[in-house]
Amino acid sequence: MMEIRKMLVDPRVRFQSIMKSKSLVNFAYEETIRITR
């Protein structure tokens, strides 16, 4: 729980986690498109 709070406090770590989740979402999105075609 403390690590999550630390993540929210530290802007760099927060930015990295946001970028990581965005890339994961993009990857899943592209995989879904590839499967549905």
HELIX and SHEET records of a PDB file:
HELIX    1   1 MET A    2  VAL A    9  1                                   8    
HELIX    2   2 PRO A   11  THR A   36  1                                  26    
END                                                                             
